[in-house]
Amino acid sequence: MAPHFAAAAQRLEPRARLLKLNADEAPEASAALGVSGIPALILLKDGREVARQAGAMTTDQIIAWMNQALAAG
């Protein structure tokens, strides 16, 4: 999923910033976010979670998921 994530990040800038967290290198952060499966996408807006999605997605799916979540929130 890494290439799709990178492509989505590039297409969404500057409207949104996508960040990648390595759960193996930052287990405390993963636990604090309640990540139970990888890959996991968590959409934060103004510091609060507005959507969560588990499983691999394509570039277009990531962008559509984010747009839908922001429109609903």
mmCIF file of the N, C-alpha and C atoms, coordinates in Angstrom:
data_MODEL
# 
_entry.id   MODEL 
# 
loop_
_atom_site.group_PDB 
_atom_site.id 
_atom_site.type_symbol 
_atom_site.label_atom_id 
_atom_site.label_alt_id 
_atom_site.label_comp_id 
_atom_site.label_asym_id 
_atom_site.label_entity_id 
_atom_site.label_seq_id 
_atom_site.pdbx_PDB_ins_code 
_atom_site.Cartn_x 
_atom_site.Cartn_y 
_atom_site.Cartn_z 
_atom_site.occupancy 
_atom_site.B_iso_or_equiv 
_atom_site.pdbx_formal_charge 
_atom_site.auth_seq_id 
_atom_site.auth_comp_id 
_atom_site.auth_asym_id 
_atom_site.auth_atom_id 
_atom_site.pdbx_PDB_model_num 
ATOM 1   N N  . MET A 1 1  ? 0.815   -1.185 0.000  1.00 0.00 ? 1  MET A N  1 
ATOM 2   C CA . MET A 1 1  ? 0.000   0.000  0.000  1.00 0.00 ? 1  MET A CA 1 
ATOM 3   C C  . MET A 1 1  ? 0.866   1.258  0.000  1.00 0.00 ? 1  MET A C  1 
ATOM 4   N N  . ALA A 1 2  ? 2.131   1.150  0.307  1.00 0.00 ? 2  ALA A N  1 
ATOM 5   C CA . ALA A 1 2  ? 3.012   2.316  0.427  1.00 0.00 ? 2  ALA A CA 1 
ATOM 6   C C  . ALA A 1 2  ? 3.002   3.216  -0.808 1.00 0.00 ? 2  ALA A C  1 
ATOM 7   N N  . PRO A 1 3  ? 3.079   2.662  -2.022 1.00 0.00 ? 3  PRO A N  1 
ATOM 8   C CA . PRO A 1 3  ? 3.053   3.555  -3.193 1.00 0.00 ? 3  PRO A CA 1 
ATOM 9   C C  . PRO A 1 3  ? 1.723   4.305  -3.332 1.00 0.00 ? 3  PRO A C  1 
ATOM 10  N N  . HIS A 1 4  ? 0.620   3.645  -2.992 1.00 0.00 ? 4  HIS A N  1 
ATOM 11  C CA . HIS A 1 4  ? -0.691  4.295  -3.062 1.00 0.00 ? 4  HIS A CA 1 
ATOM 12  C C  . HIS A 1 4  ? -0.794  5.410  -2.013 1.00 0.00 ? 4  HIS A C  1 
ATOM 13  N N  . PHE A 1 5  ? -0.280  5.144  -0.833 1.00 0.00 ? 5  PHE A N  1 
ATOM 14  C CA . PHE A 1 5  ? -0.295  6.139  0.238  1.00 0.00 ? 5  PHE A CA 1 
ATOM 15  C C  . PHE A 1 5  ? 0.529   7.362  -0.177 1.00 0.00 ? 5  PHE A C  1 
ATOM 16  N N  . ALA A 1 6  ? 1.702   7.133  -0.730 1.00 0.00 ? 6  ALA A N  1 
ATOM 17  C CA . ALA A 1 6  ? 2.565   8.230  -1.168 1.00 0.00 ? 6  ALA A CA 1 
ATOM 18  C C  . ALA A 1 6  ? 1.916   9.037  -2.286 1.00 0.00 ? 6  ALA A C  1 
ATOM 19  N N  . ALA A 1 7  ? 1.278   8.360  -3.223 1.00 0.00 ? 7  ALA A N  1 
ATOM 20  C CA . ALA A 1 7  ? 0.610   9.057  -4.318 1.00 0.00 ? 7  ALA A CA 1 
ATOM 21  C C  . ALA A 1 7  ? -0.577  9.874  -3.808 1.00 0.00 ? 7  ALA A C  1 
ATOM 22  N N  . ALA A 1 8  ? -1.332  9.312  -2.888 1.00 0.00 ? 8  ALA A N  1 
ATOM 23  C CA . ALA A 1 8  ? -2.469  10.043 -2.309 1.00 0.00 ? 8  ALA A CA 1 
ATOM 24  C C  . ALA A 1 8  ? -1.970  11.259 -1.542 1.00 0.00 ? 8  ALA A C  1 
ATOM 25  N N  . ALA A 1 9  ? -0.902  11.099 -0.809 1.00 0.00 ? 9  ALA A N  1 
ATOM 26  C CA . ALA A 1 9  ? -0.340  12.220 -0.049 1.00 0.00 ? 9  ALA A CA 1 
ATOM 27  C C  . ALA A 1 9  ? 0.052   13.355 -0.977 1.00 0.00 ? 9  ALA A C  1 
ATOM 28  N N  . GLN A 1 10 ? 0.665   13.009 -2.089 1.00 0.00 ? 10 GLN A N  1 
ATOM 29  C CA . GLN A 1 10 ? 1.090   14.026 -3.049 1.00 0.00 ? 10 GLN A CA 1 
ATOM 30  C C  . GLN A 1 10 ? -0.107  14.735 -3.670 1.00 0.00 ? 10 GLN A C  1 
ATOM 31  N N  . ARG A 1 11 ? -1.143  13.985 -3.991 1.00 0.00 ? 11 ARG A N  1 
ATOM 32  C CA . ARG A 1 11 ? -2.322  14.575 -4.623 1.00 0.00 ? 11 ARG A CA 1 
ATOM 33  C C  . ARG A 1 11 ? -3.153  15.404 -3.650 1.00 0.00 ? 11 ARG A C  1 
ATOM 34  N N  . LEU A 1 12 ? -3.101  15.084 -2.373 1.00 0.00 ? 12 LEU A N  1 
ATOM 35  C CA . LEU A 1 12 ? -3.927  15.791 -1.388 1.00 0.00 ? 12 LEU A CA 1 
ATOM 36  C C  . LEU A 1 12 ? -3.265  17.054 -0.827 1.00 0.00 ? 12 LEU A C  1 
ATOM 37  N N  . GLU A 1 13 ? -1.962  17.184 -0.972 1.00 0.00 ? 13 GLU A N  1 
ATOM 38  C CA . GLU A 1 13 ? -1.283  18.398 -0.504 1.00 0.00 ? 13 GLU A CA 1 
ATOM 39  C C  . GLU A 1 13 ? -1.760  19.590 -1.311 1.00 0.00 ? 13 GLU A C  1 
ATOM 40  N N  . PRO A 1 14 ? -1.972  20.747 -0.773 1.00 0.00 ? 14 PRO A N  1 
ATOM 41  C CA . PRO A 1 14 ? -1.824  21.144 0.618  1.00 0.00 ? 14 PRO A CA 1 
ATOM 42  C C  . PRO A 1 14 ? -3.114  21.021 1.430  1.00 0.00 ? 14 PRO A C  1 
ATOM 43  N N  . ARG A 1 15 ? -4.175  20.486 0.801  1.00 0.00 ? 15 ARG A N  1 
ATOM 44  C CA . ARG A 1 15 ? -5.459  20.380 1.515  1.00 0.00 ? 15 ARG A CA 1 
ATOM 45  C C  . ARG A 1 15 ? -5.370  19.498 2.753  1.00 0.00 ? 15 ARG A C  1 
ATOM 46  N N  . ALA A 1 16 ? -4.605  18.441 2.643  1.00 0.00 ? 16 ALA A N  1 
ATOM 47  C CA . ALA A 1 16 ? -4.447  17.507 3.760  1.00 0.00 ? 16 ALA A CA 1 
ATOM 48  C C  . ALA A 1 16 ? -3.011  17.014 3.788  1.00 0.00 ? 16 ALA A C  1 
ATOM 49  N N  . ARG A 1 17 ? -2.571  16.660 4.954  1.00 0.00 ? 17 ARG A N  1 
ATOM 50  C CA . ARG A 1 17 ? -1.223  16.114 5.119  1.00 0.00 ? 17 ARG A CA 1 
ATOM 51  C C  . ARG A 1 17 ? -1.344  14.689 5.631  1.00 0.00 ? 17 ARG A C  1 
ATOM 52  N N  . LEU A 1 18 ? -0.778  13.759 4.874  1.00 0.00 ? 18 LEU A N  1 
ATOM 53  C CA . LEU A 1 18 ? -0.784  12.367 5.273  1.00 0.00 ? 18 LEU A CA 1 
ATOM 54  C C  . LEU A 1 18 ? 0.545   12.031 5.933  1.00 0.00 ? 18 LEU A C  1 
ATOM 55  N N  . LEU A 1 19 ? 0.465   11.382 7.071  1.00 0.00 ? 19 LEU A N  1 
ATOM 56  C CA . LEU A 1 19 ? 1.649   10.989 7.827  1.00 0.00 ? 19 LEU A CA 1 
ATOM 57  C C  . LEU A 1 19 ? 1.642   9.481  8.000  1.00 0.00 ? 19 LEU A C  1 
ATOM 58  N N  . LYS A 1 20 ? 2.819   8.914  7.986  1.00 0.00 ? 20 LYS A N  1 
ATOM 59  C CA . LYS A 1 20 ? 2.973   7.468  8.115  1.00 0.00 ? 20 LYS A CA 1 
ATOM 60  C C  . LYS A 1 20 ? 3.654   7.167  9.446  1.00 0.00 ? 20 LYS A C  1 
ATOM 61  N N  . LEU A 1 21 ? 3.090   6.220  10.179 1.00 0.00 ? 21 LEU A N  1 
ATOM 62  C CA . LEU A 1 21 ? 3.639   5.816  11.466 1.00 0.00 ? 21 LEU A CA 1 
ATOM 63  C C  . LEU A 1 21 ? 4.020   4.344  11.383 1.00 0.00 ? 21 LEU A C  1 
ATOM 64  N N  . ASN A 1 22 ? 5.254   4.036  11.692 1.00 0.00 ? 22 ASN A N  1 
ATOM 65  C CA . ASN A 1 22 ? 5.709   2.654  11.715 1.00 0.00 ? 22 ASN A CA 1 
ATOM 66  C C  . ASN A 1 22 ? 5.371   2.069  13.087 1.00 0.00 ? 22 ASN A C  1 
ATOM 67  N N  . ALA A 1 23 ? 4.407   1.167  13.110 1.00 0.00 ? 23 ALA A N  1 
ATOM 68  C CA . ALA A 1 23 ? 3.926   0.598  14.375 1.00 0.00 ? 23 ALA A CA 1 
ATOM 69  C C  . ALA A 1 23 ? 5.018   -0.179 15.110 1.00 0.00 ? 23 ALA A C  1 
ATOM 70  N N  . ASP A 1 24 ? 5.959   -0.764 14.370 1.00 0.00 ? 24 ASP A N  1 
ATOM 71  C CA . ASP A 1 24 ? 7.047   -1.505 15.006 1.00 0.00 ? 24 ASP A CA 1 
ATOM 72  C C  . ASP A 1 24 ? 8.030   -0.562 15.703 1.00 0.00 ? 24 ASP A C  1 
ATOM 73  N N  . GLU A 1 25 ? 8.222   0.613  15.128 1.00 0.00 ? 25 GLU A N  1 
ATOM 74  C CA . GLU A 1 25 ? 9.166   1.577  15.696 1.00 0.00 ? 25 GLU A CA 1 
ATOM 75  C C  . GLU A 1 25 ? 8.527   2.492  16.742 1.00 0.00 ? 25 GLU A C  1 
ATOM 76  N N  . ALA A 1 26 ? 7.209   2.592  16.727 1.00 0.00 ? 26 ALA A N  1 
ATOM 77  C CA . ALA A 1 26 ? 6.513   3.480  17.670 1.00 0.00 ? 26 ALA A CA 1 
ATOM 78  C C  . ALA A 1 26 ? 5.296   2.766  18.265 1.00 0.00 ? 26 ALA A C  1 
ATOM 79  N N  . PRO A 1 27 ? 5.529   1.681  19.012 1.00 0.00 ? 27 PRO A N  1 
ATOM 80  C CA . PRO A 1 27 ? 4.389   0.926  19.554 1.00 0.00 ? 27 PRO A CA 1 
ATOM 81  C C  . PRO A 1 27 ? 3.542   1.728  20.536 1.00 0.00 ? 27 PRO A C  1 
ATOM 82  N N  . GLU A 1 28 ? 4.156   2.675  21.241 1.00 0.00 ? 28 GLU A N  1 
ATOM 83  C CA . GLU A 1 28 ? 3.390   3.483  22.195 1.00 0.00 ? 28 GLU A CA 1 
ATOM 84  C C  . GLU A 1 28 ? 2.381   4.362  21.460 1.00 0.00 ? 28 GLU A C  1 
ATOM 85  N N  . ALA A 1 29 ? 2.814   4.955  20.362 1.00 0.00 ? 29 ALA A N  1 
ATOM 86  C CA . ALA A 1 29 ? 1.917   5.808  19.576 1.00 0.00 ? 29 ALA A CA 1 
ATOM 87  C C  . ALA A 1 29 ? 0.794   4.969  18.964 1.00 0.00 ? 29 ALA A C  1 
ATOM 88  N N  . SER A 1 30 ? 1.134   3.797  18.467 1.00 0.00 ? 30 SER A N  1 
ATOM 89  C CA . SER A 1 30 ? 0.121   2.913  17.892 1.00 0.00 ? 30 SER A CA 1 
ATOM 90  C C  . SER A 1 30 ? -0.912  2.526  18.948 1.00 0.00 ? 30 SER A C  1 
ATOM 91  N N  . ALA A 1 31 ? -0.445  2.201  20.140 1.00 0.00 ? 31 ALA A N  1 
ATOM 92  C CA . ALA A 1 31 ? -1.356  1.840  21.227 1.00 0.00 ? 31 ALA A CA 1 
ATOM 93  C C  . ALA A 1 31 ? -2.235  3.026  21.618 1.00 0.00 ? 31 ALA A C  1 
ATOM 94  N N  . ALA A 1 32 ? -1.656  4.207  21.697 1.00 0.00 ? 32 ALA A N  1 
ATOM 95  C CA . ALA A 1 32 ? -2.422  5.399  22.072 1.00 0.00 ? 32 ALA A CA 1 
ATOM 96  C C  . ALA A 1 32 ? -3.513  5.701  21.047 1.00 0.00 ? 32 ALA A C  1 
ATOM 97  N N  . LEU A 1 33 ? -3.250  5.371  19.786 1.00 0.00 ? 33 LEU A N  1 
ATOM 98  C CA . LEU A 1 33 ? -4.242  5.592  18.732 1.00 0.00 ? 33 LEU A CA 1 
ATOM 99  C C  . LEU A 1 33 ? -5.217  4.422  18.595 1.00 0.00 ? 33 LEU A C  1 
ATOM 100 N N  . GLY A 1 34 ? -4.983  3.357  19.334 1.00 0.00 ? 34 GLY A N  1 
ATOM 101 C CA . GLY A 1 34 ? -5.871  2.202  19.295 1.00 0.00 ? 34 GLY A CA 1 
ATOM 102 C C  . GLY A 1 34 ? -5.760  1.393  18.018 1.00 0.00 ? 34 GLY A C  1 
ATOM 103 N N  . VAL A 1 35 ? -4.578  1.376  17.426 1.00 0.00 ? 35 VAL A N  1 
ATOM 104 C CA . VAL A 1 35 ? -4.363  0.616  16.198 1.00 0.00 ? 35 VAL A CA 1 
ATOM 105 C C  . VAL A 1 35 ? -4.278  -0.867 16.545 1.00 0.00 ? 35 VAL A C  1 
ATOM 106 N N  . SER A 1 36 ? -5.165  -1.656 15.929 1.00 0.00 ? 36 SER A N  1 
ATOM 107 C CA . SER A 1 36 ? -5.158  -3.086 16.205 1.00 0.00 ? 36 SER A CA 1 
ATOM 108 C C  . SER A 1 36 ? -4.803  -3.908 14.977 1.00 0.00 ? 36 SER A C  1 
ATOM 109 N N  . GLY A 1 37 ? -4.814  -3.301 13.814 1.00 0.00 ? 37 GLY A N  1 
ATOM 110 C CA . GLY A 1 37 ? -4.459  -3.993 12.584 1.00 0.00 ? 37 GLY A CA 1 
ATOM 111 C C  . GLY A 1 37 ? -3.713  -3.060 11.654 1.00 0.00 ? 37 GLY A C  1 
ATOM 112 N N  . ILE A 1 38 ? -2.910  -3.644 10.797 1.00 0.00 ? 38 ILE A N  1 
ATOM 113 C CA . ILE A 1 38 ? -2.098  -2.846 9.876  1.00 0.00 ? 38 ILE A CA 1 
ATOM 114 C C  . ILE A 1 38 ? -2.399  -3.332 8.459  1.00 0.00 ? 38 ILE A C  1 
ATOM 115 N N  . PRO A 1 39 ? -2.622  -2.444 7.512  1.00 0.00 ? 39 PRO A N  1 
ATOM 116 C CA . PRO A 1 39 ? -2.578  -0.991 7.647  1.00 0.00 ? 39 PRO A CA 1 
ATOM 117 C C  . PRO A 1 39 ? -3.871  -0.435 8.240  1.00 0.00 ? 39 PRO A C  1 
ATOM 118 N N  . ALA A 1 40 ? -3.728  0.684  8.892  1.00 0.00 ? 40 ALA A N  1 
ATOM 119 C CA . ALA A 1 40 ? -4.872  1.397  9.466  1.00 0.00 ? 40 ALA A CA 1 
ATOM 120 C C  . ALA A 1 40 ? -4.744  2.864  9.078  1.00 0.00 ? 40 ALA A C  1 
ATOM 121 N N  . LEU A 1 41 ? -5.828  3.437  8.632  1.00 0.00 ? 41 LEU A N  1 
ATOM 122 C CA . LEU A 1 41 ? -5.864  4.862  8.313  1.00 0.00 ? 41 LEU A CA 1 
ATOM 123 C C  . LEU A 1 41 ? -6.756  5.545  9.344  1.00 0.00 ? 41 LEU A C  1 
ATOM 124 N N  . ILE A 1 42 ? -6.245  6.602  9.919  1.00 0.00 ? 42 ILE A N  1 
ATOM 125 C CA . ILE A 1 42 ? -6.989  7.377  10.905 1.00 0.00 ? 42 ILE A CA 1 
ATOM 126 C C  . ILE A 1 42 ? -6.983  8.820  10.434 1.00 0.00 ? 42 ILE A C  1 
ATOM 127 N N  . LEU A 1 43 ? -8.165  9.394  10.274 1.00 0.00 ? 43 LEU A N  1 
ATOM 128 C CA . LEU A 1 43 ? -8.283  10.770 9.821  1.00 0.00 ? 43 LEU A CA 1 
ATOM 129 C C  . LEU A 1 43 ? -8.541  11.661 11.027 1.00 0.00 ? 43 LEU A C  1 
ATOM 130 N N  . LEU A 1 44 ? -7.631  12.592 11.247 1.00 0.00 ? 44 LEU A N  1 
ATOM 131 C CA . LEU A 1 44 ? -7.758  13.547 12.342 1.00 0.00 ? 44 LEU A CA 1 
ATOM 132 C C  . LEU A 1 44 ? -8.033  14.926 11.758 1.00 0.00 ? 44 LEU A C  1 
ATOM 133 N N  . LYS A 1 45 ? -8.950  15.622 12.373 1.00 0.00 ? 45 LYS A N  1 
ATOM 134 C CA . LYS A 1 45 ? -9.229  17.004 11.986 1.00 0.00 ? 45 LYS A CA 1 
ATOM 135 C C  . LYS A 1 45 ? -9.299  17.824 13.263 1.00 0.00 ? 45 LYS A C  1 
ATOM 136 N N  . ASP A 1 46 ? -8.489  18.862 13.306 1.00 0.00 ? 46 ASP A N  1 
ATOM 137 C CA . ASP A 1 46 ? -8.413  19.721 14.495 1.00 0.00 ? 46 ASP A CA 1 
ATOM 138 C C  . ASP A 1 46 ? -8.128  18.905 15.753 1.00 0.00 ? 46 ASP A C  1 
ATOM 139 N N  . GLY A 1 47 ? -7.288  17.867 15.605 1.00 0.00 ? 47 GLY A N  1 
ATOM 140 C CA . GLY A 1 47 ? -6.846  17.074 16.741 1.00 0.00 ? 47 GLY A CA 1 
ATOM 141 C C  . GLY A 1 47 ? -7.804  15.991 17.201 1.00 0.00 ? 47 GLY A C  1 
ATOM 142 N N  . ARG A 1 48 ? -8.906  15.816 16.507 1.00 0.00 ? 48 ARG A N  1 
ATOM 143 C CA . ARG A 1 48 ? -9.833  14.746 16.913 1.00 0.00 ? 48 ARG A CA 1 
ATOM 144 C C  . ARG A 1 48 ? -10.068 13.786 15.762 1.00 0.00 ? 48 ARG A C  1 
ATOM 145 N N  . GLU A 1 49 ? -10.303 12.537 16.094 1.00 0.00 ? 49 GLU A N  1 
ATOM 146 C CA . GLU A 1 49 ? -10.529 11.514 15.079 1.00 0.00 ? 49 GLU A CA 1 
ATOM 147 C C  . GLU A 1 49 ? -11.905 11.690 14.457 1.00 0.00 ? 49 GLU A C  1 
ATOM 148 N N  . VAL A 1 50 ? -11.942 11.715 13.130 1.00 0.00 ? 50 VAL A N  1 
ATOM 149 C CA . VAL A 1 50 ? -13.224 11.822 12.432 1.00 0.00 ? 50 VAL A CA 1 
ATOM 150 C C  . VAL A 1 50 ? -13.535 10.584 11.597 1.00 0.00 ? 50 VAL A C  1 
ATOM 151 N N  . ALA A 1 51 ? -12.532 9.748  11.335 1.00 0.00 ? 51 ALA A N  1 
ATOM 152 C CA . ALA A 1 51 ? -12.773 8.510  10.586 1.00 0.00 ? 51 ALA A CA 1 
ATOM 153 C C  . ALA A 1 51 ? -11.610 7.548  10.785 1.00 0.00 ? 51 ALA A C  1 
ATOM 154 N N  . ARG A 1 52 ? -11.932 6.275  10.588 1.00 0.00 ? 52 ARG A N  1 
ATOM 155 C CA . ARG A 1 52 ? -10.928 5.214  10.725 1.00 0.00 ? 52 ARG A CA 1 
ATOM 156 C C  . ARG A 1 52 ? -11.244 4.130  9.705  1.00 0.00 ? 52 ARG A C  1 
ATOM 157 N N  . GLN A 1 53 ? -10.200 3.587  9.092  1.00 0.00 ? 53 GLN A N  1 
ATOM 158 C CA . GLN A 1 53 ? -10.372 2.542  8.077  1.00 0.00 ? 53 GLN A CA 1 
ATOM 159 C C  . GLN A 1 53 ? -9.223  1.553  8.200  1.00 0.00 ? 53 GLN A C  1 
ATOM 160 N N  . ALA A 1 54 ? -9.539  0.282  8.214  1.00 0.00 ? 54 ALA A N  1 
ATOM 161 C CA . ALA A 1 54 ? -8.512  -0.763 8.254  1.00 0.00 ? 54 ALA A CA 1 
ATOM 162 C C  . ALA A 1 54 ? -8.440  -1.433 6.895  1.00 0.00 ? 54 ALA A C  1 
ATOM 163 N N  . GLY A 1 55 ? -7.257  -1.845 6.517  1.00 0.00 ? 55 GLY A N  1 
ATOM 164 C CA . GLY A 1 55 ? -7.072  -2.587 5.279  1.00 0.00 ? 55 GLY A CA 1 
ATOM 165 C C  . GLY A 1 55 ? -6.440  -1.746 4.191  1.00 0.00 ? 55 GLY A C  1 
ATOM 166 N N  . ALA A 1 56 ? -5.854  -2.424 3.233  1.00 0.00 ? 56 ALA A N  1 
ATOM 167 C CA . ALA A 1 56 ? -5.167  -1.762 2.135  1.00 0.00 ? 56 ALA A CA 1 
ATOM 168 C C  . ALA A 1 56 ? -6.169  -1.108 1.186  1.00 0.00 ? 56 ALA A C  1 
ATOM 169 N N  . MET A 1 57 ? -5.767  0.035  0.624  1.00 0.00 ? 57 MET A N  1 
ATOM 170 C CA . MET A 1 57 ? -6.593  0.757  -0.332 1.00 0.00 ? 57 MET A CA 1 
ATOM 171 C C  . MET A 1 57 ? -5.706  1.304  -1.446 1.00 0.00 ? 57 MET A C  1 
ATOM 172 N N  . THR A 1 58 ? -6.326  1.578  -2.577 1.00 0.00 ? 58 THR A N  1 
ATOM 173 C CA . THR A 1 58 ? -5.615  2.196  -3.685 1.00 0.00 ? 58 THR A CA 1 
ATOM 174 C C  . THR A 1 58 ? -5.562  3.712  -3.460 1.00 0.00 ? 58 THR A C  1 
ATOM 175 N N  . THR A 1 59 ? -4.810  4.383  -4.302 1.00 0.00 ? 59 THR A N  1 
ATOM 176 C CA . THR A 1 59 ? -4.712  5.840  -4.218 1.00 0.00 ? 59 THR A CA 1 
ATOM 177 C C  . THR A 1 59 ? -6.092  6.473  -4.283 1.00 0.00 ? 59 THR A C  1 
ATOM 178 N N  . ASP A 1 60 ? -6.872  6.105  -5.287 1.00 0.00 ? 60 ASP A N  1 
ATOM 179 C CA . ASP A 1 60 ? -8.205  6.692  -5.448 1.00 0.00 ? 60 ASP A CA 1 
ATOM 180 C C  . ASP A 1 60 ? -9.123  6.364  -4.279 1.00 0.00 ? 60 ASP A C  1 
ATOM 181 N N  . GLN A 1 61 ? -9.000  5.176  -3.718 1.00 0.00 ? 61 GLN A N  1 
ATOM 182 C CA . GLN A 1 61 ? -9.814  4.805  -2.561 1.00 0.00 ? 61 GLN A CA 1 
ATOM 183 C C  . GLN A 1 61 ? -9.442  5.637  -1.335 1.00 0.00 ? 61 GLN A C  1 
ATOM 184 N N  . ILE A 1 62 ? -8.172  5.873  -1.120 1.00 0.00 ? 62 ILE A N  1 
ATOM 185 C CA . ILE A 1 62 ? -7.732  6.696  0.013  1.00 0.00 ? 62 ILE A CA 1 
ATOM 186 C C  . ILE A 1 62 ? -8.302  8.101  -0.123 1.00 0.00 ? 62 ILE A C  1 
ATOM 187 N N  . ILE A 1 63 ? -8.200  8.672  -1.306 1.00 0.00 ? 63 ILE A N  1 
ATOM 188 C CA . ILE A 1 63 ? -8.688  10.039 -1.530 1.00 0.00 ? 63 ILE A CA 1 
ATOM 189 C C  . ILE A 1 63 ? -10.208 10.099 -1.370 1.00 0.00 ? 63 ILE A C  1 
ATOM 190 N N  . ALA A 1 64 ? -10.923 9.140  -1.927 1.00 0.00 ? 64 ALA A N  1 
ATOM 191 C CA . ALA A 1 64 ? -12.380 9.112  -1.805 1.00 0.00 ? 64 ALA A CA 1 
ATOM 192 C C  . ALA A 1 64 ? -12.803 8.947  -0.349 1.00 0.00 ? 64 ALA A C  1 
ATOM 193 N N  . TRP A 1 65 ? -12.127 8.065  0.388  1.00 0.00 ? 65 TRP A N  1 
ATOM 194 C CA . TRP A 1 65 ? -12.438 7.849  1.804  1.00 0.00 ? 65 TRP A CA 1 
ATOM 195 C C  . TRP A 1 65 ? -12.255 9.141  2.589  1.00 0.00 ? 65 TRP A C  1 
ATOM 196 N N  . MET A 1 66 ? -11.135 9.822  2.350  1.00 0.00 ? 66 MET A N  1 
ATOM 197 C CA . MET A 1 66 ? -10.870 11.069 3.064  1.00 0.00 ? 66 MET A CA 1 
ATOM 198 C C  . MET A 1 66 ? -11.900 12.141 2.715  1.00 0.00 ? 66 MET A C  1 
ATOM 199 N N  . ASN A 1 67 ? -12.193 12.295 1.433  1.00 0.00 ? 67 ASN A N  1 
ATOM 200 C CA . ASN A 1 67 ? -13.174 13.300 1.022  1.00 0.00 ? 67 ASN A CA 1 
ATOM 201 C C  . ASN A 1 67 ? -14.554 13.024 1.613  1.00 0.00 ? 67 ASN A C  1 
ATOM 202 N N  . GLN A 1 68 ? -14.960 11.762 1.608  1.00 0.00 ? 68 GLN A N  1 
ATOM 203 C CA . GLN A 1 68 ? -16.261 11.386 2.164  1.00 0.00 ? 68 GLN A CA 1 
ATOM 204 C C  . GLN A 1 68 ? -16.309 11.642 3.670  1.00 0.00 ? 68 GLN A C  1 
ATOM 205 N N  . ALA A 1 69 ? -15.255 11.273 4.362  1.00 0.00 ? 69 ALA A N  1 
ATOM 206 C CA . ALA A 1 69 ? -15.213 11.467 5.813  1.00 0.00 ? 69 ALA A CA 1 
ATOM 207 C C  . ALA A 1 69 ? -15.237 12.941 6.178  1.00 0.00 ? 69 ALA A C  1 
ATOM 208 N N  . LEU A 1 70 ? -14.508 13.758 5.440  1.00 0.00 ? 70 LEU A N  1 
ATOM 209 C CA . LEU A 1 70 ? -14.495 15.194 5.726  1.00 0.00 ? 70 LEU A CA 1 
ATOM 210 C C  . LEU A 1 70 ? -15.835 15.840 5.400  1.00 0.00 ? 70 LEU A C  1 
ATOM 211 N N  . ALA A 1 71 ? -16.504 15.382 4.358  1.00 0.00 ? 71 ALA A N  1 
ATOM 212 C CA . ALA A 1 71 ? -17.812 15.927 4.004  1.00 0.00 ? 71 ALA A CA 1 
ATOM 213 C C  . ALA A 1 71 ? -18.869 15.575 5.057  1.00 0.00 ? 71 ALA A C  1 
ATOM 214 N N  . ALA A 1 72 ? -18.738 14.389 5.646  1.00 0.00 ? 72 ALA A N  1 
ATOM 215 C CA . ALA A 1 72 ? -19.698 13.941 6.657  1.00 0.00 ? 72 ALA A CA 1 
ATOM 216 C C  . ALA A 1 72 ? -19.443 14.586 8.013  1.00 0.00 ? 72 ALA A C  1 
ATOM 217 N N  . GLY A 1 73 ? -18.178 14.953 8.258  1.00 0.00 ? 73 GLY A N  1 
ATOM 218 C CA . GLY A 1 73 ? -17.806 15.458 9.571  1.00 0.00 ? 73 GLY A CA 1 
ATOM 219 C C  . GLY A 1 73 ? -17.899 16.922 9.630  1.00 0.00 ? 73 GLY A C  1 
# 
